[in-house]
């Protein structure tokens, strides 16, 4: 049996086990996905045993950066974002990836098609925003970053430019708006990260928050006729990318989403 796990602290509310185990059951795979709590500062001490016990790991807070120097190799996605959320143990070697990039890009492309030359405004400048912005930039999109701390947004924008990203000229309207912050998450679901008067019917609006599944931002976007992408879509697709890395399979997205939706209701 192949074993996989999500590691983090806290980890009890992770939906990864439900999603991945649903796929294993559906496809009849002799695999299991577990939750492993590892406290901050303990990553180096625990890594050898994790490597011995598991075929792959999902990595969440607070270990996404701490795990990086312990790995044999980093994928380009992890190098660009500066964080790892997926580790593959293969042939005695460990390799780190950032599947949030693919999760965000695939979610958007499922709705709008190609991202080439799309004008994308990302709200936030943290880890999720970095993954989304770099992923969209690699697809040929023009990127803009808005953040409560302007300096942090400017620093991220400079890094994007050095990697070859084109900046969104803010005189032109955005095609896609992405909330990559936690604003609007329960227990404060009535908050929005931007004045909703900014929204135009021509926009596609994506929110990485999935609790609640339909945030106030997405509700307002729908009222204005915008196409929308909820946070569960990105969560599911980044998980599917991990399964592709670990097992070389194309995971059934509908099975993963239904499993995640059940978890949200519990």
C-alpha positions in Angstrom: 0.0 0.0 0.0 1.2 3.5 -0.8 0.8 6.0 1.9 0.4 9.8 1.6 -0.2 12.5 4.1 -0.9 16.2 4.7 1.5 17.7 7.2 1.0 20.9 9.1 -0.2 22.5 12.3 -3.1 22.8 12.6 -4.1 20.0 10.3 -7.3 18.6 11.7 -9.6 20.6 9.3 -7.7 19.7 6.1 -10.0 18.4 3.4 -7.1 16.7 1.5 -7.7 13.3 3.1 -11.3 13.3 2.1 -10.6 14.3 -1.5 -7.7 11.9 -2.1 -9.2 8.9 -0.3 -12.4 9.4 -2.4 -10.2 9.2 -5.5 -8.4 6.1 -4.3 -11.7 4.4 -3.5 -13.3 5.4 -6.8 -10.3 4.1 -8.9 -9.6 1.0 -6.7 -6.1 2.1 -5.8 -4.2 0.5 -2.9 -3.4 3.9 -1.3 -4.3 5.8 1.8 -4.1 9.5 2.7 -3.6 10.6 6.3 -3.2 13.7 8.5 0.0 14.2 10.4 0.4 17.1 12.8 3.9 18.4 13.0 4.6 21.4 15.2 6.4 24.5 14.0 10.2 24.0 14.3 10.0 20.2 14.2 10.2 19.7 10.4 13.9 18.9 10.3 13.5 16.4 13.1 10.6 14.6 11.5 11.6 14.6 7.9 13.5 11.3 7.8 10.6 9.4 9.3 8.2 11.0 6.9 10.4 10.1 4.0 10.5 6.5 5.2 6.8 6.1 5.8 5.2 8.0 2.9 5.3 8.1 -0.9 4.3 11.8 -1.0 3.2 14.7 1.2 0.9 17.7 1.0 2.5 20.5 3.0 0.5 23.2 4.7 1.2 26.0 7.3 3.7 26.4 8.9 6.1 24.1 6.9 5.9 25.3 3.3 9.2 27.1 3.5 10.8 25.1 6.3 10.7 21.9 4.2 12.5 23.4 1.2 16.2 23.1 2.4 15.5 19.4 3.3 14.6 18.4 -0.3 16.9 17.1 -2.9 15.3 19.1 -5.7 12.8 21.8 -6.4 10.5 22.1 -9.3 10.4 25.5 -11.1 7.0 26.2 -9.5 8.4 25.9 -6.0 11.5 28.0 -7.0 9.3 30.8 -8.3 6.8 30.9 -5.5 9.4 30.3 -2.8 7.2 27.7 -1.1 6.4 24.0 -1.3 3.0 22.5 -0.8 3.7 19.1 -2.5 6.6 16.7 -1.9 7.2 13.6 -4.0 9.5 10.8 -2.8 10.6 8.8 -5.9 13.6 6.6 -6.3 15.1 7.6 -3.0 15.0 11.3 -4.0 12.7 14.1 -2.7 11.3 16.8 -4.9 9.2 19.8 -4.0 6.4 21.4 -6.0 3.9 24.2 -5.7 0.7 22.9 -7.1 -1.3 26.1 -6.2 0.1 27.5 -9.4 -1.5 24.8 -11.5 -4.6 24.8 -9.4 -5.3 28.5 -10.0 -4.4 28.4 -13.7 -6.4 25.4 -14.4 -9.4 26.8 -12.6 -9.4 30.0 -14.6 -8.7 28.3 -17.9 -11.7 26.0 -17.4 -13.9 29.2 -17.5 -12.1 31.7 -19.7 -9.9 29.5 -21.9 -6.4 30.9 -22.7 -4.9 33.4 -20.2 -2.6 34.8 -22.8 -2.8 38.7 -22.9 -5.5 38.6 -20.2 -5.3 41.5 -17.8 -5.4 40.0 -14.3 -5.6 41.9 -11.0 -4.6 39.9 -8.0 -5.7 41.1 -4.5 -3.0 40.3 -2.0 0.7 39.7 -1.9 1.1 36.6 0.3 1.9 33.0 -0.5 -1.3 32.3 -2.4 -1.1 35.5 -4.3 2.5 34.7 -5.3 1.5 31.3 -6.6 -1.4 32.6 -8.6 0.4 35.6 -10.0 3.4 33.6 -11.2 1.2 30.9 -12.6 -0.9 33.4 -14.6 2.3 35.3 -15.7 3.8 32.1 -17.2 0.6 31.7 -19.2 1.3 35.1 -20.8 -1.1 37.2 -18.8 -0.6 40.9 -17.8 -0.5 41.1 -14.0 -1.4 43.7 -11.4 -1.0 43.4 -7.6 -3.1 45.3 -5.1 -2.4 44.9 -1.4 -3.1 46.8 1.8 0.6 47.2 2.2 1.7 48.9 -1.0 5.4 48.2 -0.5 4.7 44.4 -0.3 2.7 44.6 -3.6 5.5 46.6 -5.2 8.2 44.0 -4.1 6.1 41.1 -5.6 5.5 43.0 -8.8 9.3 43.6 -9.2 9.9 39.9 -8.7 7.3 39.1 -11.3 8.9 41.5 -13.8 12.3 39.9 -13.3 10.7 36.6 -14.1 9.4 38.0 -17.4 5.9 39.0 -16.4 4.2 41.9 -18.1 2.5 44.5 -15.9 -1.2 45.3 -16.2 -1.6 49.0 -17.3 -4.2 50.1 -14.8 -5.8 52.6 -17.2 -7.3 49.6 -19.0 -10.0 47.5 -17.3 -9.1 44.1 -15.8 -10.4 41.0 -17.5 -10.0 38.9 -14.3 -10.1 39.8 -10.6 -8.7 37.3 -8.1 -9.1 37.6 -4.3 -6.0 35.9 -2.9 -6.6 37.1 0.6 -8.6 35.7 3.5 -11.0 38.6 3.4 -14.6 37.3 3.3 -13.8 34.1 5.1 -16.0 32.9 8.0 -16.5 34.2 10.7 -16.5 37.5 8.8 -18.4 36.5 5.6 -19.8 40.0 5.0 -16.4 41.5 4.2 -15.1 42.1 0.7 -11.5 42.7 -0.3 -12.5 45.5 -2.7 -15.4 47.9 -3.3 -17.8 45.9 -5.3 -18.5 49.0 -7.5 -15.2 48.1 -9.1 -16.8 45.0 -10.6 -17.9 45.0 -14.3 -20.0 42.5 -16.1 -17.2 41.6 -18.5 -14.9 40.4 -15.6 -14.3 36.9 -14.4 -14.0 36.9 -10.6 -12.2 34.3 -8.6 -12.1 34.0 -4.8 -9.7 31.5 -3.1 -11.9 31.6 0.0 -14.1 28.5 0.2 -15.7 28.9 3.6 -18.3 30.2 2.8 -18.3 28.6 -0.6 -20.0 31.6 -2.1 -18.4 34.6 -0.6 -20.0 38.1 -0.6 -17.5 39.1 -3.4 -18.8 36.2 -5.6 -22.4 37.0 -4.8 -22.0 40.6 -5.8 -20.0 39.5 -8.9 -22.9 37.2 -10.0 -25.4 40.1 -9.5 -23.4 42.1 -12.0 -23.3 39.3 -14.5 -19.6 38.3 -14.0 -18.4 34.8 -14.5 -17.2 33.4 -11.2 -14.8 30.8 -9.9 -15.0 29.7 -6.2 -12.1 28.7 -3.9 -13.0 25.0 -3.8 -12.2 24.8 -7.5 -8.6 25.8 -6.9 -8.3 23.5 -3.9 -9.6 20.5 -5.9 -7.4 21.2 -8.9 -4.2 21.7 -6.9 -5.0 18.4 -5.2 -5.5 16.7 -8.6 -2.1 18.1 -9.7 -0.5 16.4 -6.7 -2.1 13.1 -7.6 -0.7 13.4 -11.1 2.8 14.1 -9.6 2.6 11.2 -7.2 0.8 8.5 -9.2 0.6 9.8 -12.8 -3.2 9.7 -12.8 -5.8 12.1 -14.1 -8.0 12.4 -11.0 -11.8 12.6 -11.3 -12.4 16.3 -10.3 -16.1 15.7 -9.7 -15.3 13.0 -7.1 -12.8 15.3 -5.3 -15.2 18.2 -5.3 -18.1 16.2 -3.9 -15.9 14.9 -1.2 -14.7 18.4 -0.3 -18.3 19.7 -0.3 -19.3 17.0 2.2 -16.4 18.0 4.4 -17.5 21.6 4.4 -20.9 20.6 5.6 -19.7 18.6 8.6 
